[in-house]
Structures are given as C-alpha cells and as structure tokens.
Amino acid sequence: MPFKSEAQRRKFAAMVKKGEITQKTFDEWNAETPKNIPERKKPKTLKQMKAIARKKLGK
C-alpha cells in the first residue's frame, strides 16, 4: 500500500525508529509510492462529508 503524502511517510519512518513497524514493511510501502506525492493530503470538504454520511444512513 503506497504512502499518500510526505507527512505520512515521515510518520511511518518515526514508527520504524520506535519499533512499532518493521523496516521491511516501510521499505515495501516506500517502493510502491510514486515519486510525486503531496506534502499533506487535503482533508475532505464539508459537502463531501455530508454526502458520505447520507450514503451510510441510506438516504
């Protein structure tokens, strides 16, 4: 599963240092990640969140 942002990549690198995940897992994800990824993933808008909630409630 590739990283979605540089911030996520840094978070997982810190998790490797803490021993929460293995270096092998990090390397696999890093290999699958494209070179151009955003610094941060944009959050969903309020309109998108409402549409998701309507789908879940079946309306």
PyMOL commands that set and color helices and strands:
alter all, ss='L'
color gray80, all
select helices_A, chain A and resi 6-18+23-32+46-57
alter helices_A, ss='H'
color red, helices_A
deselect
rebuild
show_as cartoon
